[in-house]
Amino acid sequence: MPAAIDEQTAKARIKLLLPLPPKELSPNARLHHFPKAAYTLEYRTEVRMLAYHNDLLQVYRDSGLIPKRARLTETYRIAGKRKRDVRNLFAAFKAGEDGLVDAGILPGDDDSVLEHGAPKIERVASKKDEGILVVIEAVV
């Protein structure tokens, strides 16, 4: 998945395009906790591996640019006209957020080190363009 570091504010902002979480992670999915845990672990691991093995993010992480406090903003890129609840998408991405922490891209996920920007939905032309555009910015 592509990642980009804003050249002029390299210490302040990175962008990463991640896959959408599986529908089973939606709060509306009525799964028993055992299968849901498996989907959660699978998505968390996928995001961690994508972030950890991304060459650009490896430079970011290894150079000590990870902010002590960060803002995470998600744009959910969705194909089709079906109405979506942005808060359900936000909740489904929690495992992805944990994967970013596991990869060392976020300093943590508690309120002392992470704040959230407003999540939004952007409509895209096709399924192949779907994903989550994650922006991580340093908070001073």
N, C-alpha and C positions, 0 to 999 in steps of 0.2 A: 504494500500500500504506500502511496506517496506521502512524503512528509516535507515540510518546508520550514526553515527558520528565517524569520524576517531579518534580512542582512543589516538594516540600519538599527534595529533594536534587538540584536541577537540575544542579549541578556534578558529581554523582556517578553518575547513572544515566539511560540512555535505553533504550527498547524499540522494536523495529522488526519488523514482520511481512513476511517475504520469501517468494517462491515456492520450492518445493522444487527442488533441482538436477535436471537431466535424468538419467535412469537410465544414460545413457552415461558419466557421470562417476563411477559407482560403481567401486571397485577390482575388483569382480567382472566388470565389463564387459570383454570381451576384444576391444577395438578396436585397430586400427592407430593409431599415434601421430598421424598426420595428421588423421583425422576426429575423434579425441578432442581434439586441440588446437583444432579449430573449435568443438566444444561447450563447451570450457573458456572460450574467448574470448567466446563468445556469452553464457554465464551470467555471467561476470565483468562484462561490459559492462552486462547487464540490471540486476544488483545495484548497480553504480556509478551508473547513471542513476536508479534508484529512490531511492537514498539521496541523490544529489546534488540532484535536483529536488524533494525533499520539503521543503515550506516550513518545517516545524518543525525539521528537521535542518539546514536552511540557517541558521536563526537560531542553532542550537547551534554549528555550525561557525564562523560569522562572528563570534560573540561571544567566541571564545577559550575556550570551555568544554571543548574536547577535552583529556582528561587526558594527562599525560606518560606515564603507565603505566595500562593498562586490563586488565580481566578480561572476556572474551567467553564468554557461556554461551548454548548453543543448546537450544531445545526443539523437537523435530521433531514436528509435528502431522500425524498419519497417519490416514487413514480405513481401515476394514477390519480384519480379524482376522489377516491374514497376519503371521507373525513377521518382525521386522526386526532386523538387526544394527546397533546404534547406532554402532559404530565405522566401518562402511562409509558410513553417512549423514554422519558427521563428516568422513571423508576426501573425500567427494563435495562437501562444502560449502567446501573449500579455495579454489576459484575465487571463491565468494561473499565469503569473508573478504578475498581480494585486492581485490575490487570495493569493499568498505568502506574499505580503505586508500586505494585510488585516489580515492574520493569525499571523503577527508579526515575521515571519521568515526572511524577508528581511527588511533592515532599510528604504527603500523607492525605488522609481524607476526612480528618476531623476539622471542626470549625476554627481551631487555632491556626491552621496552616492552609486551609482551602475554602474559597468562597465560590459560588456559582453565579455565572451570568445568566441572563434570561434565555432558556432554550427556545428554539424556533424550528419551524418546518419550512423547508424549501422544496418546491415541486420540481422534479427532473423529468426528462423526456422518456427514459426507459429504465428497466430494472437493472441493467448493467451500470447505470450511473448512481444507483442508490448507495447509501452509506451514511456515516456520521462524520461530519467535519468538526473536529475537536480543536479548539483554540485554547492554548495555555498561555496565560500572561502573568508576569511578575506583578505582585501587588506591593507597593511601597508603603 
